[in-house]
């Protein structure tokens, strides 16, 4: 390919992706759907100009974006956090794979050449896409919500299920062992040994290397050492028959206690974003519209049945295990798609003659289309989780509104909510606070304050807490997505009620204002102003001068700061 051809292809891809991402975000469907559709348009199965016909090669390269994504998540996941999730990982995760796999197996028996192949099909389609789910959770700020934690636990167990699934393919082909020639027991020993090696390297060797490079201010070598650790972890797990993403997650989790935690994340984040973008485009390029049109009804049937089975099974399991109905709906819909690992399994099965070419095309098409409609399915689940969350209100909260009460309602009793509550308490302003974390609620009640368990993003709950008597509502929850829902719901019910909210930056502040917030405080901007003010005071400026400067930057609703941000086109 000449330089001119490369430049033309790059320009074509960027134009198509930009237009479709903008349209997708405008429709409220997120950026992932736009990237997938862009992939379909530039892919080899579209009638227009194509980017390349080597889709599998492109997908393999861009899969490293998934590896970096799991590495970043590992950096944010302390080992004690993972240990606290062991019941969800091995209990909920195992149940989802086995039960979903069983029912998909029963369905696929009618379309497979043998019941053995149907087992492989059932278990493979039971897996979900780590890339899609984690990206959606990050975009919505739900990674550490109950939905996020449950979804991540299941995905982690699915990664651990890679070994037996890979072992099953050559067994069905009468090879008797894994594709690298090792019997299963040896493969397990290799996997354990390599995980131990990663622990040793991540705990003792890599931190010392980073210490040396940081002391010598060798930024380039520091960056490549970080990337080397990620690549080695991915290579080790791939060699052990596990997924590359699992290796990267383990390495990230080991390095999460490093003093260079944030510097490592800052180095990796830009490359992760770029590769993840290209990964979704590559998945879109895998969608064969011609194959879909050859027999559309049967493929739609497979898609609906498989996704339906996964939704019903996971929803039922989560309800049985005591999860809230709204969480069960959100997680089951979020994990309804099939995963990118299916490309690997069905590719290996095709290479060994376990499945036919026609079945391989159908399987890849089902996986790709399930990913394509995931953003739409997630949007539907958000509406359903609110509509069908029929948990009795007395279980959600012990709070009973007093007809004579007039005060402030606080959404969230974390560090910000607790400080606001303390200020109101000193000012003798009555308030009631709600949080979905039982420990925070218990802390507030021990302090003798009106703090109750309650989810203000739930419409039914909002109608029961006496909002009509409130003088103001203060929203202090961390998640921008949850804050937006709370503000929107309250504004729709009480158009004149004053709603004040914290927010991360000017971009999320504007979004909250558009949802109906009366006022929103951008933490990053106010923190910067406070830092600048203290600096000026320490440099000898008078307090009056500093107040005048602060007033200048706060005037006209932070208009000066907004212009600065717009000029940089970047939010810190």
C-alpha positions, 0 to 999 in steps of 0.5 A: 500500500502506497503512502497516498493509499494509506492516507486515503484509507485513514481519512475515509475511516476517520470521516465515517467514524466521526459522523457515526459516533456523533449521530449515535451519541446524539441519539443517546446510544453511546459511541460503541454503536457508532463505531460498529456501524462504521466498521460495517460500512468500511468492512469487506461485506459492504457495497461501498469502498472497503478499508481492507479484506483482512478483517481477522488480522485487524481484529487480532491486532486491535484485541490488544486494546482489550488487554490494556483495558483489563490492565487499567481495570486491574490497576484500580482493583486492589487484591482485597477488593477482588477477594471480597468478590469471590462469592460473586466470581465463583458462585454467580459467575459459574452458575451463569456459564453452566446454566446458560450453556445448558439451555443454549445447548438444548436449543443448539442440539436441533441445529448441530451435527452432534450433541458434543458440538452442541455442548461447545456451541452452548458454552461458547455462546454463554460467554459475554464480551468483556470489551463491550461490557467494561467499556459501557460501564466505564462510559456510564460511570457504573464500574463500581456500582452494584451492576458493575461489580456483578458484571465484572465478577461474571466476566472474570469467571468467564475468562477463567473458563477459557481453559476447559473450553479450549481443551474441549475443541481438540477433544471433539476433533479426536486430538485428545489434548490442547492445540499446543500438544499438552494434556489438560493436567500439564496445561493447568500446572503451566497456568499455575506456574505462570501466574506465580511467575507474574506474581513474583515479577509484579511484586518484586522485580517490576517495582524495582525497575520502575524505581530505578527508571523514575530516579533517573527520570528516564520516561521513555524506558519507564513507559516501555517497561510498563508496556513490556510488563503488560505484553509479557503478562498477556503472552504468559496467559496466552501460552498457558491457554488462558486469555490475554486479558486475564493476564493483563488484569492480574498484572494490573492488580499486582501493580495496583499497590505500586507508588507509580499506580497513577503514572502507569495508568496515565501512560497506558490510557491513551493507547488503550482508548485508541486500540479499543476504538479500532477494536470495535471498528474491527468487530463491525467489519466482521459483520457479514450482511450478505450472510444475514440476507441469505437466511435472515429469519433463521439468523434472527431466530438464533440471535433472539433465542440465544440472547433471550436465554441468557437474559432470562437465566441470569435474571432468574439466578440473580433473583434467586441469589438475593439481588435486587430486581433492578440490578438483575435486569441491568446485568442480565441485559448488559451481558446478553451479547456473545463475546469476542472469545467466540471468534477464537473458539469457533475459529479453532473448531473450524480449523480442526473440522469440528464445525462446518464453514456454514456453521462458522459463518453463522456463529460469527454473524450471531456474535457480531450482531449481538454486539451490534445491538448491545447499546440498544439492549442496554438502553432498554434495560435502563427503562425496564429496571426502573419500571419493573423494580417492584421491591416493596418501599418499606424494604428499600428504606425505613424512612417515613416522611413527616407532614410537618417537615420542611428541609433539605434532602441529600442524595448520597452520604459519602464524603461530600454528602456527609460534609454538607450534612454537617454544615446544615446541622451546624446551621440548624437546617433540617435534612434527611439523607439517603444512600444505597451503601448500608455502611454509610447509612449505619455510620450516619445513624450512629452519628444521630442523623436522619440517614436512611437506605434509599435509591433516589434514582428510582421513580417509585421511591422518589414519590414516597419521600415527601419531595413536595415538602422539601426546600431543596435537594442536594445531589452528591453521588459519585456517578454522573449517570446516576446523578443525571437520572436523579436530577431528571426524575426530580425535575420532571415531578417538581419543576420549581424545586431547587436542585443543587449537585456536585459534578466532576468537571464543566462537561458533566456540569453542563449535562446536569444543567440540561437535565434540570439541575438548578446549580452544579458545582464543578469540583475540578474547577473549584478545586483549581480556584482554591489552589490558585487562591492559596498560592496567591495568598502565600505570595503576599497578595491581600485577601481582598485581591484574591476574592476579587480574582475568584469573583472574576473567574466565577462570574457569569456562571464560570464563563471564563473557565468555560472559555479556557476549557473550550480553548484547550479542548480538554478537561482535566 
